[in-house]
Structure formats: C-alpha cells, structure tokens
Amino acid sequence: MNKIDQSPQGFEEQLLRDLTAHVTRRAEMVSATHPAGRRTRFLRGWRLAGAFGLAVTLTAGALAVQTIRVGDEPPPTASASEIFHLAADAARQQPELTARPDQYVFTEYLVTIRDLPDSGPYRTVRRQLWQSAGGVAHTQGRSRPEDDPNGWSELRVIRMGDPADPDKELDAFPPPAYHGDLPTDPETLLRYLRENPVDLHLPEAADEKAVYGGESMPYTTARSMLDGYVPPRALAALFELLAREPGATVISGNVADAAGRHGVAIRMPGVIGANIDLIFDRNTHIFLGNRDSLVRNGKESLFWTAAHLRIAIVDRPGQLP
C-alpha cells in the first residue's frame, strides 16, 4: 500500500439540480447563435461532489490578478496565478504513488454541509471513498458523523446518477481515478484536456458543441481531476495550467477548511449559480480542499466545504492504508 498524508448524497444531488437548471438556460441562449453538434470524444464523468462537473465557465472574465475583499482583512499580496505556481512547486515535492488498474484510490475527506442548500444548521461528516484506479469498477464509500467515531455507515456502492432522472442510477463505471497518463507539460496537457473533456451530463436542449468547444472547458476538466489522484509532475502542470485561466480571484483574509486548517482561497471564474473556491495551505501552498457556495437573488451562502485528509492506493474497497 502507498499513502500520502494530506493533513452523504442528498446535498450533492440538490446542487446538481440547481446548476443543471442554470446550465440549461445559458446553453439554450448559446445555441441560438451556434450550430448544433455532438462531441465525439470525452471522459465519462462522475463527480464526487457534483459542483465541478457542472461549473461551466461560459465567459472569460477578467485577468487573474484581482482580489475579493472579505470584511476588514487586508487582501493577500500574491495573485491567483502566483498562488497556483507556488502550488505547482509544492506538488513537485510530493512522493509519487503508483497503481494498477485493478486497485483503488482511497480518499478520506472531512465535509461540513447543510442538509438544505441555503438554510438549516451545518453538520460535519467524515467520508471515505474507494474509487477504481482504472475505471473498471464502481466507487464504494462510507461516512460517519465527525462527533461519533463508531458511527460508520455500511460500505456501499455509489453509482453515477442519470441526468434525466436524478433518482435513477446508471450502470456505467466512472472514469479512472488514477490519472497516471496525464502529460507533465502545461501546453501538452492543455491539448490533452481539450481532446478529453469531462462529461458534464448536459440536458438534451443544450448545445454541446458550444459548451465543450469553449475556451474554459479544459480548465473545468482540470479541476474535476482534483478528486482523484494526479502524480506530482502532472499535478504541477495542472496547477500551472489553472494559473492561466482568466478571471480567477483571491479571497482576502484567512480561510479555514473543514478540518480547521488555515489557508488561502482562490475563487474560480464564471461559475453559474454558485461560487467554487480552491483552498491552499497559506505557507506550504499544498492543496487542502474546496468549498462551494450557492448564489440566489444576489446573496451567497456557504453550502459545503471539503478538506482532503488522506489519499492512498489500496487493493480493495474497505481496506484502509
């Protein structure tokens, strides 16, 4: 077993439904000025949290040197691009894990969520996932309340849902969770991601050619890979690629992830109906996790935040590193 210390479904489905509605309306407007078409090559998409897969950036936004003020805290001195480059340097220092297609990528998260998207109390759960390294089996997972060490649920199979029917599960396997074949050069990686976009499960009314052919799509695909395992050199190239995305902004002030680790947050551009922030350690710039907020009637409310705690390669679901 290899491991690296990196220090439930209802809420996911609601966010998917909200973002799908926004994507549908925006895609219908785009299709009025673009010819219809179907993509011919893509990755089968299964989202751990749901938000990244439907965070379609349909407009470019401004340069990645902006900051967002929060309260009276002073803004960070580094831009989003600089922080991504520092994260790339940190990624290169990590030991590399190897996996066979029949093994599993084990990940452990601490997640603080609301049962309802914009109301109700928050609760914190610990979640463990076993994702197929080669995309040859379904994901399995279990969770427990953080305040109940003995409250683990039964290990269960997690199938991706049918976008046309949220209550229906599909039999298709998710894409590989071990991204060992990614290019390690940013330019080559950009071309690879353009040719292999993550599947967003867009509605039938959406203009897939306009969405998947957009300039923002490679960045959306890049972010979707952060829930699996990306080897150090490829992860560095991925962060260097994200450093080029126009419109990323740094959230001013101190940000804590679900585990209470202090970091700096970068808000990704152009997300429809929500805000998605990537959180990095303020000193080491190691990727800590992400948080999602819903935006309704101009008001933003934190929906959930996830802290990435451990990632490892194991032989079977249920096995701990």
Protein Blocks (a to p, Z undefined) as FASTA:
>chain_A
ZZddehiamlmmmmmmmmmmmmmmmmmmmmmmpccdddfbdcddddfklmmmmmccfbgb
jcfkbccdehjbdcdfbdfklmmmmmmmmmmmpccddddfkbccdddddddddfbfkgcj
dddddddddddfklpaccddddddfklmklcccddddddddfklmkbccfbdcddfblfk
bcfbfklmmmmmmmmccdehiafkbcfklmmmpmklmmmmmmmmmmmccdfklmmmmmmm
mmmpghiacdedjdddfkopacdddddehiahiacdddddfklopafbdcddddeehiac
dfbdcddfbdcddfbehiaZZ
